[in-house]
């Protein structure tokens, strides 16, 4: 009767166990991934709400003198919509910075969140909230018995607040930075960490200019051209002048931006002159 011998193999090394430190690092990497996704999502929502507020402001400015009067119920509804979008934007900005502080704590392995709240950080957050708060609110206290001088002052203040709402477009550079392939690519991050490169919007813009120079410049010029032209018509609409029309404003901004300056048309108001001055500087 034959018996077969079975081979028994003994592993030379025991399976490696995850130490508590490595386990904490894995949890930190997981939390960092989730926080980055939340930051991108909040940034996209913030930009969308900011653009919605600017669009409502443009609709209000274009329809107010033609479709309804400043003290009507339609104007009140549109103003309430702009204020509600502003409140939502402030909440999203606060949530974004909350996620950013948590991400800073994970990256630097801190325990207390107050370490991340430096005076420079607080100043930037306060300035950002102040910029996002600006919106026209003159219709709320407008009265039909108001004097003509007071009505002109309210109109000038609303004009200034409407123009300053375009400052919310700083969120575009944040959205481009957080959704760019430079930040999402593992190879770029590895090269950046080895060479101590900080991925900022300026760095991403240089990469875009290197890869897509024509598209990047064309998008910037068209956006600036249309925005400056509409702001010029908003300023010049106070007087019956040619530059109060969009086609004339497009022509004036183009020749000012290209530093040609034919002199056939020129702004009449101080606000319009400021817009043309900024266009020439750009």
C-alpha positions in Angstrom: 0.0 0.0 0.0 1.6 3.2 -1.2 1.3 6.5 0.7 1.8 9.9 -1.0 3.6 12.6 0.8 2.1 16.0 0.9 4.2 19.1 0.6 3.8 21.7 3.3 5.1 25.2 2.5 5.9 27.6 5.3 6.0 31.3 4.3 9.3 32.9 5.0 7.8 36.2 6.1 4.6 37.0 7.9 2.1 39.3 6.2 2.7 43.0 6.9 0.3 44.6 9.3 -0.8 48.2 8.9 0.5 50.2 11.8 -1.7 52.8 13.5 0.3 55.6 11.9 -0.2 54.2 8.4 -3.9 53.7 9.2 -4.2 57.4 10.2 -2.4 58.4 7.0 -4.9 56.4 5.0 -7.8 58.1 6.7 -6.2 61.5 6.1 -5.8 60.8 2.4 -9.4 59.7 2.2 -10.6 62.9 4.0 -8.4 65.0 1.8 -9.9 63.5 -1.3 -13.4 64.2 -0.1 -12.6 67.7 1.0 -11.1 68.5 -2.4 -14.3 67.3 -4.1 -16.4 69.4 -1.8 -14.3 72.4 -2.5 -14.7 72.0 -6.3 -18.4 71.5 -5.9 -18.8 74.5 -3.6 -16.7 76.6 -6.0 -18.9 75.6 -9.0 -22.1 76.5 -7.0 -20.6 79.8 -5.9 -19.7 80.8 -9.4 -23.1 79.8 -10.7 -24.9 81.8 -8.0 -22.7 84.8 -8.6 -23.4 84.7 -12.3 -27.1 84.4 -11.6 -27.0 87.5 -9.4 -25.2 89.4 -12.2 -27.7 88.2 -14.8 -30.6 89.4 -12.6 -28.9 92.7 -12.2 -28.5 93.1 -15.9 -32.2 92.2 -16.5 -33.2 94.7 -13.9 -31.1 97.4 -15.4 -32.3 96.7 -19.0 -36.0 96.3 -18.1 -36.5 98.9 -15.4 -36.8 102.1 -17.5 -38.8 100.4 -20.3 -41.0 97.7 -18.8 -41.7 98.9 -15.3 -40.9 101.8 -12.9 -38.4 101.6 -10.1 -41.0 101.6 -7.4 -43.2 98.9 -8.8 -43.8 95.4 -7.5 -41.8 93.9 -10.4 -38.8 95.9 -9.4 -39.2 94.8 -5.8 -39.4 91.1 -6.8 -36.2 91.3 -8.9 -34.4 93.1 -6.1 -35.5 90.5 -3.6 -34.2 87.8 -6.0 -30.8 89.6 -6.2 -30.6 89.8 -2.4 -31.6 86.1 -2.0 -28.9 85.1 -4.5 -26.4 87.3 -2.6 -27.3 85.6 0.7 -26.9 82.2 -0.9 -23.5 83.2 -2.3 -22.3 84.3 1.2 -23.3 81.0 2.7 -21.4 79.1 -0.1 -18.3 81.3 0.4 -18.3 80.6 4.2 -18.8 76.8 3.5 -15.9 76.9 1.0 -13.5 78.5 3.5 -14.6 76.0 6.1 -13.6 73.2 3.8 -10.4 75.0 3.0 -9.5 75.3 6.7 -10.1 71.6 7.3 -8.0 70.8 4.3 -5.2 73.0 5.7 -5.4 71.1 9.0 -5.1 67.8 7.3 -2.2 68.8 5.0 -0.2 70.3 7.9 -1.2 67.7 10.5 -2.6 70.3 12.9 -5.1 69.7 15.7 -6.6 73.1 16.4 -8.4 75.0 13.6 -7.3 78.4 15.0 -3.8 77.8 13.8 -5.0 78.2 10.2 -6.9 81.4 11.0 -4.1 83.9 10.6 -4.7 87.7 10.3 -3.9 87.5 6.6 -6.5 84.7 6.1 -9.1 86.6 8.1 -8.5 89.8 6.0 -8.9 87.9 2.8 -12.1 86.2 3.9 -13.6 89.5 5.1 -12.7 91.2 1.9 -14.2 88.4 -0.1 -17.5 88.5 1.8 -17.5 92.3 1.4 -17.1 92.0 -2.3 -19.9 89.4 -2.6 -22.3 91.5 -0.5 -22.3 94.4 -2.9 -25.6 94.6 -4.9 -28.1 97.3 -5.7 -30.6 97.8 -2.9 -31.9 101.4 -3.6 -35.4 100.3 -4.6 -36.1 99.1 -1.0 -36.2 102.6 0.4 -37.3 104.4 -2.7 -40.3 106.6 -2.2 -42.6 108.2 -4.8 -42.5 111.4 -2.8 -38.8 111.7 -2.9 -37.2 114.8 -4.2 -35.6 114.8 -7.7 -32.1 115.4 -6.2 -32.5 112.5 -3.9 -33.7 110.3 -6.8 -30.7 111.1 -8.8 -28.4 110.3 -5.9 -30.1 106.9 -5.4 -29.8 106.2 -9.2 -26.1 107.1 -9.0 -25.6 104.8 -6.0 -27.4 101.9 -7.7 -25.4 102.5 -10.8 -22.2 102.2 -8.8 -23.4 99.1 -6.9 -24.5 97.4 -10.2 -21.1 98.0 -11.7 -19.3 96.7 -8.6 -21.2 93.4 -8.8 -18.8 92.4 -11.6 -16.2 92.1 -9.0 -17.8 88.7 -8.2 -16.2 87.4 -11.3 -13.0 86.8 -9.3 -14.6 83.4 -8.7 -13.8 82.5 -12.3 -10.1 82.1 -11.5 -10.8 79.9 -8.5 -13.0 77.7 -10.6 -10.4 77.4 -13.3 -7.7 76.6 -10.7 -9.8 73.9 -8.9 -11.1 72.3 -12.1 -7.9 72.5 -14.2 -6.1 69.4 -15.4 -2.9 70.8 -13.8 -4.4 70.3 -10.3 -6.1 67.1 -11.0 -3.2 65.3 -12.8 -1.0 63.1 -10.6 2.0 63.8 -12.7 1.8 67.5 -12.4 1.3 67.2 -8.6 4.3 65.0 -8.3 6.5 67.3 -10.3 5.2 70.3 -8.3 5.9 68.6 -5.0 9.4 67.7 -6.0 10.2 71.2 -7.3 8.3 73.1 -4.6 5.9 74.6 -7.1 2.8 76.2 -5.8 -0.1 75.7 -8.1 -1.8 79.2 -8.4 -4.0 80.7 -11.0 -1.0 82.5 -12.5 0.7 79.1 -13.0 -2.4 77.6 -14.5 -2.9 80.6 -16.8 0.7 80.2 -18.0 0.0 76.6 -18.8 -3.2 77.5 -20.7 -1.4 80.2 -22.6 1.3 77.8 -23.6 -1.1 75.1 -24.7 -4.0 77.1 -26.1 -2.8 80.7 -26.6 -5.4 81.7 -29.3 -8.4 80.4 -27.4 -7.3 81.8 -24.1 -6.7 85.3 -25.5 -9.8 85.3 -27.6 -12.0 84.3 -24.5 -10.4 87.0 -22.4 -10.8 89.8 -25.0 -14.4 88.9 -25.9 -15.4 88.8 -22.2 -13.7 92.1 -21.4 -15.1 93.7 -24.5 -18.7 92.8 -23.8 -18.5 93.6 -20.1 -16.9 97.0 -20.6 -19.3 97.9 -23.4 -22.4 97.1 -21.3 -21.0 99.0 -18.3 -20.4 102.0 -20.6 -24.0 101.9 -21.8 -25.1 101.7 -18.2 -23.2 104.8 -17.3 -24.0 106.8 -20.5 -27.8 106.0 -20.2 -28.2 108.9 -17.8 -28.0 111.4 -20.7 -29.4 111.2 -24.3 -26.0 110.6 -26.0 -24.9 108.2 -28.7 -22.7 106.2 -26.3 -25.8 105.1 -24.5 -26.4 102.5 -27.3 -24.8 99.1 -27.3 -23.4 99.3 -30.8 -21.7 102.7 -30.2 -20.3 101.5 -26.9 -18.9 98.4 -28.6 -17.2 100.6 -31.1 -15.8 103.0 -28.5 -14.5 100.3 -26.2 -12.8 98.5 -29.2 -11.0 101.5 -30.4 -10.0 102.5 -26.9 -8.7 99.0 -26.1 -6.7 98.9 -29.3 -5.3 102.4 -28.5 -6.5 103.8 -31.8 -8.9 106.5 -30.6 -10.5 108.0 -33.7 -12.3 110.7 -31.7 -15.6 110.3 -33.5 -17.4 109.4 -30.2 -16.4 110.0 -26.6 -18.0 109.4 -23.2 -20.0 112.2 -21.6 -20.4 111.1 -18.0 -17.8 110.7 -15.3 -18.6 107.0 -15.0 -18.2 106.4 -18.7 -14.9 108.2 -18.7 -13.7 105.9 -15.9 -14.8 102.8 -17.9 -12.8 104.1 -20.9 -9.8 104.9 -18.7 -9.7 101.4 -17.3 -10.2 100.0 -20.8 -7.2 102.0 -22.1 -5.1 100.9 -19.1 -6.0 97.3 -19.8 
